[in-house]
Amino acid sequence: MSNCLWTCYIVDVESHTDMSRPGGNPDFSKYQFSTERVESCTAKLSVRIQPSLLAKLQEQENWQDFVREAIASKLSQT
C-alpha cells in the first residue's frame, strides 16, 4: 500500500465557462512580443549566489541581459 493520496477531478466540459474574449484580440500584432536577438533565449540556467550579489545584480538596468552578456564575455575570453 502506498502513502500517496490521489485525488481525481471530474470536469463537466459543457458547463465550463471560457474566460477568453470572444473573437480573440483584434490588435494582436500591435501588442505582440518581439526581440532583436538572433537566437532566442529558450534555455534555462539556475545558479546559486549570495543574496548581496543578487541585490547588486538586480540594481542593474535590464539585469537579465547584463548577466547574459557577462557570461558570453567570459566564455569568449577562454
N, C-alpha and C positions, 0 to 999 in steps of 0.2 A: 504494500500500500504506500502510495506517495504522499508527501507532505504538501504537495502543490494543490492549490484551490483554483479550479477553473470556473469561470462564470461565462455563461452564454447569453448573448443578447439577440433577441429576435426583433428585427426592424420591419415594420409594416411599410413597404415601399409606396403603396398608394396613398397613405395618409401623411407621408413625409413631405414637408414643405421645403421648397427650394428657395434659398435666400438670395440667389443671384438676381441681377437686374434683367427683366425680360428684354430680349433683343441685344443683350451684351452692351459693351461700351462702344458707342458710335465713334468716339475720337481716340481709339486705342493707339493708333500710330502717333498721335500727339503726345501721349504720356508713356510711350514705350521706353524701356531702359536701353541705353546704348553705351558703348565704351570705345576708346581709341586704341585698345590693346590689339596687338597682332594675334596673340594666343590667349584664349580665355582662361581665367583662373578658376578651374574646377577642382583641383586637388586641394586637400586639406592637410594642414600641419599643426600639430599640437606640441607646445613647448612649455615647460615649467620654468618660471623665472621668479625672482624676488618681487614682492609687492611694490617696493620702492622703484624698481626698474620699470615695472608695468605702468606705474603712475607717471613716470617721466616720459615713457613712450606715448601714453595717451594724451599728453600735453601737446604733442606734435600735431600740426595740421595734417589731416589725412594720414594718420599714423599707420594704417594698414599698408598703404603704398610705400611709406617710409621703411617699414620692415622688409617688404618685398625687394626694394632697391638695395637695402643694406645686405641682404642675403645674396642677391645677384652680384653685387660688387665684390663681396668676399670670395665668392666662388670663381669669379673671373680672375682674381689675383693668384689663384693656385694653379 
